């Protein structure tokens, strides 16, 4: 006779895995896909950079590191929202995930005891 306790436990584990599948995290477009989308529009990163008065190779940085201004320029040319091209860098509403707005005011900033004025937490030493 089979051990029903072990069989039922195994079935409940399998059922919970099937009932609650994890949604895969959205991934960013591959840099080659972004470049291909620009070529389909008849332009390139270098041409867009020159049109916006940047060095011709500067927008390449946005493909590797977060740079919201450059990412918006690229997304506008492609015609796709920024949060669809780089979902790991943006909230669904289009606001950047990282930066001062999400992490606070920065390394050396803090609020005074009244909470109204931003002051430098680490004051400079006076010689």
C-alpha positions as CSV (number, residue, x, y, z in Angstrom):
1,X,0.0,0.0,0.0
2,X,1.4,3.4,-0.9
3,X,2.3,6.1,1.7
4,X,-0.5,8.6,1.1
5,X,1.0,11.2,3.3
6,X,4.1,11.6,1.2
7,X,2.1,11.4,-2.1
8,X,-0.4,14.1,-0.9
9,X,2.5,16.4,0.3
10,X,4.2,16.0,-3.1
11,X,1.0,16.8,-4.9
12,X,0.4,19.9,-2.8
13,X,3.9,21.2,-3.6
14,X,3.4,20.6,-7.3
15,X,0.0,22.2,-7.2
16,X,1.3,25.3,-5.4
17,X,4.0,25.7,-8.0
18,X,1.6,25.4,-10.9
19,X,-1.1,27.6,-9.3
20,X,1.4,30.5,-8.6
21,X,3.8,30.7,-11.5
22,X,6.2,33.6,-11.2
23,X,5.9,36.2,-13.9
24,X,9.3,36.6,-15.6
25,X,10.9,39.9,-15.0
26,X,10.8,42.2,-18.1
27,X,14.2,42.5,-19.7
28,X,15.7,45.5,-21.4
29,X,16.1,45.5,-25.2
30,X,19.4,44.3,-26.4
31,X,21.6,47.2,-27.6
32,X,21.6,45.7,-31.1
33,X,17.8,45.8,-31.1
34,X,17.8,49.5,-30.2
35,X,20.3,50.2,-33.0
36,X,18.2,48.1,-35.5
37,X,15.0,50.0,-34.5
38,X,16.9,53.3,-35.2
39,X,18.1,51.9,-38.6
40,X,14.5,51.0,-39.5
41,X,13.6,54.6,-38.8
42,X,16.3,55.7,-41.2
43,X,18.7,57.1,-38.6
44,X,21.5,56.2,-36.3
45,X,22.8,56.9,-32.8
46,X,25.5,59.1,-34.3
47,X,23.1,61.2,-36.4
48,X,20.7,61.7,-33.4
49,X,23.7,62.7,-31.2
50,X,24.8,65.3,-33.7
51,X,21.2,66.7,-34.1
52,X,21.0,67.2,-30.3
53,X,24.5,68.7,-30.1
54,X,26.2,65.8,-28.4
55,X,29.5,64.1,-29.4
56,X,28.7,61.5,-32.1
57,X,29.5,58.6,-29.9
58,X,28.0,59.9,-26.6
59,X,24.6,58.3,-27.0
60,X,26.2,54.9,-27.1
61,X,26.6,55.2,-23.3
62,X,22.8,55.1,-22.8
63,X,22.8,51.6,-24.2
64,X,25.0,50.4,-21.3
65,X,24.4,52.8,-18.4
66,X,21.3,54.7,-17.2
67,X,21.2,58.2,-18.8
68,X,17.5,59.4,-18.7
69,X,17.9,62.3,-21.1
70,X,19.7,60.3,-23.8
71,X,17.2,57.4,-23.3
72,X,14.3,59.7,-23.8
73,X,15.9,61.1,-27.0
74,X,16.4,57.6,-28.4
75,X,12.9,56.4,-27.3
76,X,11.3,59.5,-29.0
77,X,13.0,58.7,-32.3
78,X,12.0,55.0,-32.1
79,X,8.5,55.9,-31.2
80,X,8.4,53.6,-28.1
81,X,7.9,54.6,-24.5
82,X,11.1,54.6,-22.5
83,X,9.8,52.1,-19.9
84,X,9.2,49.5,-22.7
85,X,12.8,49.8,-24.0
86,X,14.5,49.8,-20.6
87,X,12.0,48.3,-18.0
88,X,14.7,47.7,-15.5
89,X,15.5,51.4,-15.4
90,X,12.0,52.9,-15.3
91,X,8.7,52.6,-13.5
92,X,5.7,51.9,-15.6
93,X,4.7,55.6,-15.6
94,X,8.0,56.5,-17.1
95,X,9.8,57.9,-14.0
96,X,13.4,56.6,-13.5
97,X,13.8,53.9,-10.9
98,X,17.1,55.1,-9.6
99,X,18.4,58.5,-8.8
100,X,17.9,61.1,-6.1
101,X,14.2,61.0,-6.2
102,X,14.1,57.4,-5.1
103,X,17.2,57.1,-2.9
104,X,17.0,60.4,-1.1
105,X,18.8,63.7,-1.4
106,X,22.3,62.3,-1.7
107,X,25.2,61.2,0.4
108,X,25.8,64.3,2.5
109,X,22.4,65.8,2.7
110,X,19.9,65.6,5.5
111,X,17.1,67.5,7.1
112,X,17.5,69.6,10.2
113,X,15.4,68.9,13.3
114,X,12.4,70.9,12.1
115,X,12.4,69.0,8.8
116,X,12.0,72.1,6.7
117,X,15.5,73.0,5.6
118,X,18.1,70.8,3.9
119,X,21.5,71.1,5.5
120,X,24.9,69.5,5.0
121,X,25.2,66.7,7.6
122,X,29.0,66.6,7.5
123,X,30.1,70.2,8.1
124,X,33.6,71.1,6.9
125,X,36.2,71.5,9.6
126,X,37.3,75.0,10.3
127,X,41.1,75.3,10.4
